[in-house]
Structure formats: C-alpha cells, structure tokens
Amino acid sequence: KMRSLPQGLASVLVVGLLFSLALPQLEAKSEDAALDDGEKGACVTGQKTMGMIQKSRKMVSGLLALVGKGSGGHQDTSGYFHLRQSAASQSLASSPEKRGQLKLRGLLPAGVVPLDVQVETAMEQVRAKDKDIDKYSLLQTYQDGSEALYYSMLMKHTRECMPLVYTPTVGQACTDWHKIYRHTPRGLYISLNDLGHVKEALENWPEKNVQCIVVTDGERILGLGDLGSNGMGIPVGKLALYTACGGIPPQACLPVQLDTGTNNEALREHPAYFGLKQPRERGPDYDALIKEFMTSVQDVYGRSTLVQFEDFGNQNAFRILEEYQDKATCFNDDIQGTAAVALAGLIASEKMTSILLSEHTVLFYGAGEAG
C-alpha cells in the first residue's frame, strides 16, 4: 500500500509508526512526572507531554486511515491484490493472457507452471516434513496462497491428505490452535460479546452465497473435551473435506465458532488464548446466542442454507437439535451423521456378506452422542 502514497508520505508514516511505539512509555513517564513530583513545573511538563502524545496519536491514526483507503479511496483491483486473494489466485498457473488481463505483469516469474506440476511439487514438500502437525501447517500455507492448488492436492491425494486435514491430525491442530493461528480469515468467531450483533457479523463475511455452515461451540472437540475457540479447527477441516470430496464450492462454505467461554482452565489462562477468558456460559445468554445465530443465518443466507452442528456437548447437542430441526435446515453430525454412516456401513456389509442384519449381534461401544 505504501507504494500508492504521495512521495514523502511513506517516510512520514514510518516515523509516525515508530513514534507510536514509544507512546506508552512516554505516557507512563509523563504520568509519573505529574504524580510523583509535586512541583508546579513538573506538572506543566507532564501536561505538555500528554498533549503532544494525544496529537501524535491523532496523526498516526490519520495516516493509518489513509493507508487503508489507498491512493484513490476505492477497492483495490490491482494484480497484486488479486494474487493475495487465495480464492481467486491461480498463481504460477496463470496464462500469459490472464496475466495481462489481471495486471500481473512483473508480479510472477516468466514461466507458467501447470497446476498438476505444482501439486506434485507441493506434495514433495509435505512428505518431507517429519511431523503430521507440520504437514498440516504447510497445507494451510498452500491454502492461504492458492485455494486452487490446495484443493487440487486434496482431490488428487485424498487418501494421503485426509488424515492431515482432518482426523487424527486436526486434534493436535485444535489443541495448539492458539499457537498456530494464521492471520488469514478462515471463518467467523462469534462470541457472547456479539449478542445483538450476530447478523452484522455474518454480513461481514465477504461471500454472500453461503450454502453450508459448520458450527461448533468447542465444548466436545473429538475426544479432547472443551477447547473453546480452539475448536475452530473442526469446522475448517470438515468443510475442506466437503469441498475436496463432496464437490461443494469453497465459497459456499462457512466455518463458525460460537464462543461461550471454556471450562478448560489451563487453556483459558494461557496468555496466547484468544477466546473469552471466562467459564462456559450455562445460562440464558447461551440460548440467546444460539437463537440469534440461527435466526440471523436465515435472514442473511436464506432458509435453505444448511447448518451442521459439530462437537457440541451432550447437554446441549440434543436439545438444540430438537429445538431447531423443524425450524431450520440443520442436522447434528455427532448424533445423526455418525449414525447414518454407521448404518450405511451395516447395509453395505449385508450386501457383501449375504448375511442379514437381523442375524448379527451388534455391540455399541463408547459413549458418543450417536450411541
């Protein structure tokens, strides 16, 4: 963005930003001078310093606002901006014609690298990693850069990538989500603080034709328990598979994490944890957030948009499903999805073995919601 600023303004901005870093220290010193020194001169000096700080803050805020608008104050349509949009960028696979049309000249190396070659090259890098969590992070890096490349990798190497994008690796990803958080928007975090503004949050998502939402409150993530906002890894991973395996366009998918606190005290007290640092809400505010979310989804995207409840705690999962199954297009994956897949497997086994299901003895093992 600094290249679009008038000559000399970029330097002013840098100086202003550097000065802003010193503002808290200057403010502390000026407050000490005013509080600790009873002499009139010191108080006057402290007041002048505070006045200078306030003016400097206004200057920095103004410069940042100018940078945010760019040189023309309109949406950036440059080739550079296009390459930064992972959903649209073809990156090295862009043809010479496309490079001219999209103003990419000079922003990419001269050669065109076909997507299938990029896929195999990227997979070589993934395989070179020793730990699965590192492979997961590298895959997310490719998704941040080019969704065409990322989903091509998942579609061509599904068997190899599925355990990395989802279970079992996504379990560690969720456990470490506050440490490996990527600053690329990948879904919506809606918390109790957003009560009364949930529709606004949904409208902030750039894609307007959302057809499939996977939402969790993070209370029962896999077998790991309450992970609060770290549970976002589940909707992100599940929807990646829906695109790669089910053919749902990624722009039609929206991961959502409903933050109502967490009872995981160790996670809650970690300095890097970015969810609400409070015990999990069990009162009316929880139900109010669920209701506002479900209503807002229909207001913004329509009645036919699918809402998939994922990894809610037992005490909420059944009653939420019962409340909304006739009011919205929704299902609970842990209750209905798991059961449906298990039943499908049993029906398939009957055809393969020619043994009727009624002739089998079935053991339900575990305490999952589907059981």
N, C-alpha and C positions, 0 to 999 in steps of 0.2 A: 504494500500500500504506500510505502514511503516514496516510491518512485513517482507516484502521481502527485506528490505535494509540490507547491511552488518552490523555486530554488531558495535554499537557505532555511526553509521552514523545517525541513527534516532535522537539521542540526539543532534548531531551537527545541524541537520536540525531544531529542535525545538529552539535551541539557536539562530540560524541564523534568523529564522522567528521572534522571539521575538525582536531581534536587528533591523530587518527591520521595525518593527512598530515604533521604535524610530527614524528612519532615517529622516522623515520630520522635527521633532523637532530639531534634531542635525543640519540639513541643515539650518534651519531658524536661529539657534543660531550662526552658523559659518558665515552666510551671514551678520548678524547683527554685528558680531565682525569685519568683513572685511570692512563694510560700515561705521560703527559708530566710530570706533577707528582709528584715523589717524596714530597711532604709527606703526612702521615697525614690531615690534614683534607680535602685534595683527594680522596683515595681514598674516604673516608667519603661525601663529597658525591656522587662518581661512583656509588657503590653505592646510595645512596638514590635517585638519579635513575633508575638502571636498574630498581630495584624499582617506582618509580612508573610507568615505561614498561610493565613487564610487567602490572601491574594494569590500566592503561588499555587495553592490548591485549585483555585478557580482557573488559573492559566492552564494548568496541566489537564484539568477536566475538559476545558475548551479544545485543547489540542487533540486530546483523545477522541472527542466527538467529531472533530474534523477528519481525523484519520478514518474513523468508522464510516463516514459518508463517502470518502474517496474524493477525487478532484471534481466530480460532477454531481455528487449527491444522489446518484441513482444506482440501481442494482448493477453490479459488476458483470459484464458479459464478455470479459477478456478470455483469451485462450488459457491464461494462467489460472483463472478462476475455474474454468471448465476442468482442467486437469486435477484440481483439488476436490472435485465432486466425484467421489468414488462410484456413485450410482450411474454416472454418465460417461466417465472416462474410459476410453479404450487403450489409453497409454501407448505403449510401443507398437500396438497392433493397428494404430490409426493409419489409414491410407494417405498417400500424398494429397489426394483430393480433399479428404476430410481435414487434413492439417491446414490446408488453405482456407477452407470454409470456416473452421473453428478458431482461426487466428493462433495456430500452434507453431507457426514457423519459428525456428530457433529454440523452442521450448523442449524439443525432443531430439535425440540423436537422429542422424540422417536415415539410418536403416529402419526398415519395417520388420518387426519380429512377429510372425504369426502367433495367434493365441495358443495354439496347441504346443508350439515350441516353448512359450512362456510357462505353460502349465508344467511341462516336464522339467524345465529348469527350476521352477519354484519347488516342485516335489523333491528334487535332489537336495535342496536346501533344508526342507522339512526333515527328510530322512537323516540328514547329517547331525541333527540335534539328538542328544542323548536322553533328555528328559521329556516326557509327554507334555508337561506344562509349558516347556519352552517351545515345543512344536505347536501347541495351542496358541501361544502368544505370536508366533511367527505367522500362523494362518490369519490371525486377527490383523496383523500388519498388512497382509495382502488384501484383506477385505477393506481396510481403510484406504488403500491406494486405488484398487480397481475391483469392483464387485464382479465384473465380467470374468476376471482372472480367478477370483476366489471361488465363485460358484462353478466355474468350469473345472477347477481342481476337485471340488466335492462331487460333481457329477461323474467325472471320469474315473476318479479313485475313491468311490463311495465306501467300499469295504475298508479301505485304509484310513480314510479321513473321519468316518463317522465316530469311532471311539475317541477321536481327538476333539472333535467339535462338540460332542455330547458325552454321554456316559461312556467310560468312567471318568475321563479327564476333566469334564466340566465340574465335577465335585470339588477337585482341588482348586479349579479356577474360581468357584464361588467362595471357597474358604479364604482365598487370597485376593478377592475382588477389590478390596480397598487398597491393596498394594500394587495390583497390576492394572488399575483403572486406566482406560485410554480416554483421551480428551476429544475423541470423535463421538458426537452424539449418536447413540445407538439405542434409541427408545426413550420412554418417558419415566421419570421418577416423580410420583405424585404422593405427597405426604399429608398428614393431618393438618399441616400448616396451610394446605391448599384448599381446605374446606371453604366452599363458596366460590372457588375459582377453578374448579376441575375442568369445566368447559373451556375456559381460557387456556389451560394447559394443553388440552387436546388440540385446540386451534393453533397452538404454537408449533405443532408438528408440521413439517413442510408438505408431506404427502396428503392429498385431500381425498384420495380414493382408497382408503384403508378398508380391507375386507376381512382381515383376520387379525385378532388381537390375542396374544397370550399374556395373561396377567397372573402375578403371584404376590402374596403378602410376605413371602420369605420365611414363614413360620416352620415349615416342614420340608426343608430342601433335601431331596433324596433321603438318605439315611443319616444325614448330618445334623438335622434338627433346625433350630432357629438361627438363621443367618441374616435376618433383617434385610437391609438394602443390598447386601452382597448376593442375595438370591436372584438378582437381575440376570446373572449368567444363564439361568434356566430358560427364561423366555427368549433370550437372544439365541441360544443354541438350538432350542426346539424349532424356532422359525427358520433358522438356517437350513435345517433338515427338510422343512416343509417346502422350501424353495428348491433345494437340490434333489429331493426325492419325490415330492408331490407336484412340482411344477407351478407352485403359487408364486407370482412375480414378487420380488423382494419389496418393491414399492407399495405393495398391497398389504404388507405385514407390519405390525407394530408391537414391539415388546413393551410391557408396562410393569413397573414395580410399585406397589402400594405400600408406602412406608408408614406403619402404625407403631413404630418402636420395635425393640427387641429385648427379650429376656436373657440373651446371651451376654452376660455381664462382662466377660473378658473382651469380647468384640466391641461392646458398647463403650468401653473405657479406653480402647486403643486410639491413640492420637490421630491416626490416619483414617479412622472410620468416618464415613461421610453421611451416614443415616441419622435419623433422630436419636439423640442420646438420652433415651428415656425408656422405662419399662413398656412392654407391649400393652397397647390400649385394649381393654376388655369391656368398656362401657359403650354408651350410645354413640359416641363420636366415631367408633369403628363402623357401626352400621350406617351412620350418616355418610361416611366417606364411600362405602360400597354403593349405597343408593345413588349418591350424586354421580359416581363414576358410571354406573350402568345407564342412568338417565342421560348423561352427557354424551356417552358413546352413540346412543340412538339419535340425539339431537344433531350431532356433528357428522356422523357417518351413515346413519340410517338403521332401520330395524333389522335388516338382513345381515349386518356385519356380525361375524362370528366372534364370540368372547369365550376363550378357553381358560377355565380356572386351573391353575397349576400349583401344586405343592402348598396348598392351604392346610392349616392344622385341622385335625379331626373335628374339633368342637365347632369350627366354622364352616368347613367344607360342605357337610351335608345340609345344614340349614340354609346356606347361601344358594346352593343348587335348588333346593326345594322352593325358595322364595322367588327365584328368577327364571326357572326353567320354562315357565309358561308366559313370561313377560319379555323374554329376550331370546335371541338365537345364541344359545350357550350350552356348554357341557363341562363337566369336571373330568379332566384327563385321568386323575388318580382313581376316581370312582368308576366312571363309565368307559374311559379309553382303555385302561388296563384290562377291565373285564371283557370288553369287546374283542380285544386282541387275543386274550386267553381263550375265549370261546371260538374264535376263528381258527386258532391252532388245534383245538379239540375236534372241530368239524373236519378240518383238513386231515387230521390223523385217522379219523374214521374212514375217509375215502381211501387213504393209503394202505391201511391195515385190514380193511373189510371187517373190522370188529366194531359192533355198535357201542355207542357211548354208554348205553344202559348196562353193558356188560363189564364196564370198567369200575374200579374203586378209585375215587378221587380224594386226595389229601390236600386240604387247604393249609398251607404252611406260611406263617408270618402274620403280622398284624396290620397290614396295609389297608387302605380305605376300600379297595376293590374286594377284599376278602369279606 
